[in-house]
Amino acid sequence: QGYIADRIAGWLEAQGFRDVMVDTGEIVAQGHSDAGRPWQAAIAGPEGQIVKRLNLSGRALATSATHAVTGRAHILDPRGRPVPRQLVSVSAPHAVLADGLSTPLCLVSAAMAKDLVAQFDGAQIEWLG
């Protein structure tokens, strides 16, 4: 999803669009909203409640949750252990990076998640719960 969001945003930019928000399940925000402010995105918890709001401009946001709306787990620990994180959101300069980080961060400790994200310029954990 992140790769596709980046490609769509890049295509729109090539067509002359400077202020766009693309949402393919991962979000890419370029420029500003029609109000001239950064785009606004929200991170929703498993029950649909908003856990964090943030401004995005020239950034992407990816969120991984261990349980889909159906309540069935779709992120599994390959070691057979319980998944420690229910919800992880990462912002980065590109959606493919944010997307690539958010899912595996569901499987590691908070300290390891921070160390991992620190290795990628511009990547930032927005929610780790």
Order of alpha helices (4+ residues) and beta strands (2+ residues): alpha-beta-beta-beta-beta-beta-beta-alpha-alpha-beta
